[in-house]
Amino acid sequence: MMTNLGGTSPPPRSALTLRLVLATFGLIICTGAALVFAYSGLPMALIVVAALFAVVAAVDLAVIIRRKAHGEPG
């Protein structure tokens, strides 16, 4: 077992890259689902829910990209 002799631990790293990958995946899947639902003639509620999830993923992507551009590690 390794111990830290200095008494302090390093600051935790952000998981921005993982969030970036997951948000991109969510955006692609939710946009595709909304399109498939629309072309399949499924109820409008399903289309709206899928589109809202795609918008949430897009906003999350914007936040992640902004944080990475400002130099946050991860």
DSSP file (Angstrom, degrees, kcal/mol; ACC not computed):
  #  RESIDUE AA STRUCTURE BP1 BP2  ACC     N-H-->O    O-->H-N    N-H-->O    O-->H-N    TCO  KAPPA ALPHA  PHI   PSI    X-CA   Y-CA   Z-CA
    1    1 A M              0   0    0      0, 0.0     2,-0.4     0, 0.0     0, 0.0   0.000 360.0 360.0 360.0 132.3    0.0    0.0    0.0
    2    2 A M        -     0   0    0      2,-0.0     2,-0.4     0, 0.0     0, 0.0  -0.732 360.0-164.2 -90.8 136.3    1.4    3.4   -0.9
    3    3 A T        -     0   0    0     -2,-0.4     2,-0.8     3,-0.0     3,-0.1  -0.888  22.8-121.6-116.5 152.0    1.1    6.2    1.6
    4    4 A N    >   -     0   0    0     -2,-0.4     3,-0.9     1,-0.2     5,-0.0  -0.825  21.5-169.4 -92.8 110.5    1.5    9.9    0.9
    5    5 A L  T 3  S+     0   0    0     -2,-0.8    -1,-0.2     1,-0.2     0, 0.0   0.688  79.1  67.1 -75.8 -18.2    4.3   11.1    3.2
    6    6 A G  T 3  S-     0   0    0      2,-0.2    -1,-0.2     1,-0.1     3,-0.1   0.655 103.0-125.1 -78.2 -14.9    3.6   14.8    2.5
    7    7 A G  S <  S+     0   0    0     -3,-0.9     2,-0.3     1,-0.2    -2,-0.1   0.290  80.5  83.4  90.6 -11.7    0.3   14.6    4.3
    8    8 A T        -     0   0    0      0, 0.0    -2,-0.2     0, 0.0    -1,-0.2  -0.918  67.6-137.7-123.8 152.7   -1.7   16.0    1.5
    9    9 A S        -     0   0    0     -2,-0.3     0, 0.0    -3,-0.1     0, 0.0  -0.760  31.6 -98.7-104.8 155.1   -3.2   14.3   -1.5
   10   10 A P        -     0   0    0      0, 0.0     3,-0.1     0, 0.0    -1,-0.1  -0.337  50.0 -92.0 -67.1 153.8   -3.2   15.7   -5.0
   11   11 A P        -     0   0    0      0, 0.0     2,-0.0     0, 0.0     0, 0.0  -0.366  49.3-100.4 -65.4 145.8   -6.4   17.4   -6.2
   12   12 A P        -     0   0    0      0, 0.0     2,-0.3     0, 0.0    -3,-0.0  -0.343  35.9-121.1 -67.1 148.0   -8.9   15.1   -8.0
   13   13 A R        -     0   0    0     -3,-0.1     2,-0.1     1,-0.1    61,-0.1  -0.633  24.2-114.4 -89.2 148.7   -8.9   15.2  -11.7
   14   14 A S        -     0   0    0     59,-0.4     3,-0.3    -2,-0.3    -1,-0.1  -0.466  10.4-138.6 -78.5 152.3  -12.1   16.0  -13.6
   15   15 A A     >  +     0   0    0      1,-0.2     4,-2.3    -2,-0.1     5,-0.2  -0.235  57.1 133.0-102.5  42.6  -13.8   13.5  -15.8
   16   16 A L  H  >  +     0   0    0     57,-0.3     4,-2.6     1,-0.2    -1,-0.2   0.867  67.5  54.2 -64.8 -37.0  -14.5   15.9  -18.6
   17   17 A T  H  > S+     0   0    0     57,-2.8     4,-2.2    -3,-0.3    -1,-0.2   0.920 109.9  47.1 -65.7 -41.6  -13.2   13.7  -21.4
   18   18 A L  H  > S+     0   0    0     56,-0.3     4,-2.6     1,-0.2    -1,-0.2   0.920 112.7  50.0 -63.4 -42.6  -15.5   10.9  -20.3
   19   19 A R  H  X S+     0   0    0     -4,-2.3     4,-2.7     1,-0.2     5,-0.2   0.881 108.6  53.6 -61.9 -37.6  -18.4   13.3  -20.1
   20   20 A L  H  X S+     0   0    0     -4,-2.6     4,-2.1     2,-0.2    -2,-0.2   0.927 110.8  45.4 -62.3 -46.0  -17.6   14.6  -23.6
   21   21 A V  H  X S+     0   0    0     -4,-2.2     4,-2.4     1,-0.2    -2,-0.2   0.927 115.4  46.5 -64.1 -45.6  -17.7   11.0  -25.0
   22   22 A L  H  X S+     0   0    0     -4,-2.6     4,-2.5     1,-0.2    -2,-0.2   0.882 112.4  49.5 -67.5 -38.2  -21.0   10.2  -23.2
   23   23 A A  H  X S+     0   0    0     -4,-2.7     4,-2.4     2,-0.2    -1,-0.2   0.890 111.5  49.6 -67.9 -38.5  -22.7   13.5  -24.2
   24   24 A T  H  X S+     0   0    0     -4,-2.1     4,-2.3    -5,-0.2    -2,-0.2   0.927 111.8  48.4 -63.9 -44.7  -21.7   13.0  -27.8
   25   25 A F  H  X S+     0   0    0     -4,-2.4     4,-2.6     1,-0.2     5,-0.2   0.924 112.5  48.8 -60.2 -45.4  -23.0    9.4  -27.7
   26   26 A G  H  X S+     0   0    0     -4,-2.5     4,-2.7     1,-0.2     5,-0.3   0.888 109.9  51.5 -63.2 -40.0  -26.3   10.7  -26.1
   27   27 A L  H  X S+     0   0    0     -4,-2.4     4,-2.1     2,-0.2     5,-0.3   0.927 112.9  44.9 -62.9 -45.1  -26.7   13.4  -28.7
   28   28 A I  H  X S+     0   0    0     -4,-2.3     4,-2.3     2,-0.2    -2,-0.2   0.938 116.9  44.5 -65.1 -47.1  -26.2   11.0  -31.6
   29   29 A I  H  X S+     0   0    0     -4,-2.6     4,-2.6     2,-0.2    -2,-0.2   0.924 115.9  45.6 -65.9 -45.3  -28.5    8.4  -30.1
   30   30 A C  H  X S+     0   0    0     -4,-2.7     4,-2.3    -5,-0.2    24,-0.2   0.877 113.8  48.7 -69.8 -36.9  -31.3   10.8  -29.0
   31   31 A T  H  X S+     0   0    0     -4,-2.1     4,-2.1    -5,-0.3    -1,-0.2   0.934 113.9  47.1 -65.9 -44.8  -31.3   12.7  -32.3
   32   32 A G  H  X S+     0   0    0     -4,-2.3     4,-2.6    -5,-0.3    -2,-0.2   0.897 111.6  51.0 -62.0 -40.4  -31.4    9.4  -34.2
   33   33 A A  H  X S+     0   0    0     -4,-2.6     4,-2.9     2,-0.2     5,-0.2   0.912 108.8  51.0 -65.0 -41.5  -34.2    8.2  -32.0
   34   34 A A  H  X S+     0   0    0     -4,-2.3     4,-2.1     2,-0.2    -1,-0.2   0.907 112.5  46.9 -62.7 -40.6  -36.2   11.4  -32.6
   35   35 A L  H  X S+     0   0    0     -4,-2.1     4,-2.5     2,-0.2    -2,-0.2   0.923 113.4  47.2 -67.0 -43.8  -35.8   11.0  -36.3
   36   36 A V  H  X S+     0   0    0     -4,-2.6     4,-1.8     1,-0.2    -2,-0.2   0.913 112.6  50.0 -63.7 -42.2  -36.8    7.3  -36.3
   37   37 A F  H  X>S+     0   0    0     -4,-2.9     5,-1.9    -5,-0.2     4,-0.7   0.898 111.4  49.2 -62.4 -40.0  -39.8    8.0  -34.1
   38   38 A A  H ><5S+     0   0    0     -4,-2.1     3,-0.7    -5,-0.2    -2,-0.2   0.926 113.9  44.1 -66.8 -44.5  -40.9   10.8  -36.4
   39   39 A Y  H 3<5S+     0   0    0     -4,-2.5    -1,-0.2     1,-0.2    -2,-0.2   0.745 110.6  56.5 -72.9 -21.8  -40.6    8.8  -39.6
   40   40 A S  H 3<5S-     0   0    0     -4,-1.8    -1,-0.2    -5,-0.2    -2,-0.2   0.588 109.6-121.1 -84.4 -10.6  -42.3    5.8  -37.9
   41   41 A G  T <<5 +     0   0    0     -3,-0.7    -3,-0.2    -4,-0.7     3,-0.1   0.760  54.9 159.3  77.6  23.9  -45.4    7.7  -37.1
   42   42 A L      < -     0   0    0     -5,-1.9    -1,-0.2    -6,-0.2     5,-0.1  -0.289  53.0 -66.4 -73.7 166.2  -45.0    7.1  -33.3
   43   43 A P    >>  -     0   0    0      0, 0.0     4,-1.2     0, 0.0     3,-0.9  -0.151  42.2-121.1 -56.5 147.1  -46.8    9.5  -30.9
   44   44 A M  H 3> S+     0   0    0      1,-0.2     4,-2.6     2,-0.2     5,-0.2   0.788 108.4  67.5 -60.6 -29.2  -45.6   13.0  -30.7
   45   45 A A  H 3> S+     0   0    0      1,-0.2     4,-2.4     2,-0.2    -1,-0.2   0.894 100.0  49.0 -60.4 -40.6  -44.7   12.6  -27.0
   46   46 A L  H <> S+     0   0    0     -3,-0.9     4,-2.3     2,-0.2    -1,-0.2   0.896 111.3  49.5 -65.8 -39.9  -41.9   10.1  -27.8
   47   47 A I  H  X S+     0   0    0     -4,-1.2     4,-2.4     2,-0.2    -2,-0.2   0.922 112.0  48.1 -64.4 -44.2  -40.5   12.5  -30.4
   48   48 A V  H  X S+     0   0    0     -4,-2.6     4,-2.6     2,-0.2    -2,-0.2   0.909 111.3  49.8 -65.0 -42.7  -40.5   15.4  -28.0
   49   49 A V  H  X S+     0   0    0     -4,-2.4     4,-2.2     2,-0.2    -1,-0.2   0.932 112.7  46.7 -62.7 -45.9  -38.9   13.4  -25.2
   50   50 A A  H  X S+     0   0    0     -4,-2.3     4,-1.8     1,-0.2    -1,-0.2   0.900 113.4  49.4 -63.2 -40.2  -36.1   12.2  -27.5
   51   51 A A  H  X S+     0   0    0     -4,-2.4     4,-2.1     2,-0.2    -2,-0.2   0.888 109.3  51.9 -67.0 -38.4  -35.6   15.7  -28.9
   52   52 A L  H  X S+     0   0    0     -4,-2.6     4,-2.3     1,-0.2    -2,-0.2   0.904 108.8  50.4 -64.4 -40.2  -35.4   17.2  -25.4
   53   53 A F  H  X S+     0   0    0     -4,-2.2     4,-2.2     1,-0.2    -1,-0.2   0.880 109.1  52.3 -63.9 -36.5  -32.8   14.6  -24.4
   54   54 A A  H  X S+     0   0    0     -4,-1.8     4,-2.1     2,-0.2    -2,-0.2   0.893 108.9  50.0 -65.2 -39.2  -30.8   15.6  -27.5
   55   55 A V  H  X S+     0   0    0     -4,-2.1     4,-2.5     2,-0.2    -2,-0.2   0.909 109.5  51.1 -65.3 -41.4  -31.0   19.3  -26.5
   56   56 A V  H  X S+     0   0    0     -4,-2.3     4,-2.4     1,-0.2    -2,-0.2   0.917 110.7  48.9 -61.0 -43.3  -29.8   18.4  -23.0
   57   57 A A  H  X S+     0   0    0     -4,-2.2     4,-2.3     2,-0.2    -1,-0.2   0.884 110.5  51.1 -64.0 -38.7  -26.9   16.5  -24.5
   58   58 A A  H  X S+     0   0    0     -4,-2.1     4,-2.1     2,-0.2    -2,-0.2   0.901 110.5  48.0 -66.5 -40.7  -26.1   19.4  -26.8
   59   59 A V  H  X S+     0   0    0     -4,-2.5     4,-2.2     2,-0.2    -2,-0.2   0.915 110.9  51.5 -65.4 -41.9  -26.1   21.9  -23.8
   60   60 A D  H  X S+     0   0    0     -4,-2.4     4,-2.6     1,-0.2    -2,-0.2   0.906 108.4  52.0 -61.0 -41.2  -23.9   19.5  -21.9
   61   61 A L  H  X S+     0   0    0     -4,-2.3     4,-2.8     1,-0.2     5,-0.2   0.914 108.4  51.1 -59.8 -42.8  -21.4   19.3  -24.8
   62   62 A A  H  X S+     0   0    0     -4,-2.1     4,-2.1     1,-0.2    -2,-0.2   0.909 111.3  47.6 -62.3 -42.1  -21.3   23.1  -24.9
   63   63 A V  H  X S+     0   0    0     -4,-2.2     4,-2.4     2,-0.2    -2,-0.2   0.921 113.1  48.3 -65.3 -43.9  -20.5   23.3  -21.2
   64   64 A I  H  X S+     0   0    0     -4,-2.6     4,-2.6     1,-0.2     5,-0.2   0.930 111.9  48.5 -62.9 -46.3  -17.8   20.7  -21.5
   65   65 A I  H  X S+     0   0    0     -4,-2.8     4,-2.3     1,-0.2    -1,-0.2   0.896 111.6  50.5 -62.8 -39.8  -16.2   22.3  -24.5
   66   66 A R  H  X S+     0   0    0     -4,-2.1     4,-1.3    -5,-0.2    -1,-0.2   0.917 111.4  47.7 -63.7 -43.3  -16.2   25.7  -22.7
   67   67 A R  H  <>S+     0   0    0     -4,-2.4     5,-1.9     1,-0.2    -2,-0.2   0.901 113.0  48.1 -66.2 -40.1  -14.6   24.2  -19.6
   68   68 A K  H ><5S+     0   0    0     -4,-2.6     3,-1.5     1,-0.2    -1,-0.2   0.871 108.0  55.6 -66.7 -36.3  -11.9   22.4  -21.7
   69   69 A A  H 3<5S+     0   0    0     -4,-2.3    -1,-0.2     1,-0.3    -2,-0.2   0.802 102.1  57.3 -66.7 -27.5  -11.2   25.6  -23.6
   70   70 A H  T 3<5S-     0   0    0     -4,-1.3    -1,-0.3    -3,-0.2    -2,-0.2   0.363 125.5-101.6 -85.8   6.3  -10.5   27.4  -20.3
   71   71 A G  T < 5 +     0   0    0     -3,-1.5    -3,-0.2     1,-0.3    -2,-0.1   0.605  64.0 157.9  92.1  12.7   -7.9   24.9  -19.5
   72   72 A E      < -     0   0    0     -5,-1.9    -1,-0.3     1,-0.1    -2,-0.0  -0.545  41.5-122.1 -71.2 131.5   -9.6   22.6  -17.0
   73   73 A P              0   0    0      0, 0.0   -59,-0.4     0, 0.0   -57,-0.3  -0.306 360.0 360.0 -71.8 157.2   -7.8   19.3  -16.9
   74   74 A G              0   0    0    -59,-0.1   -57,-2.8   -61,-0.1   -56,-0.3   0.361 360.0 360.0 130.2 360.0   -9.7   16.1  -17.7
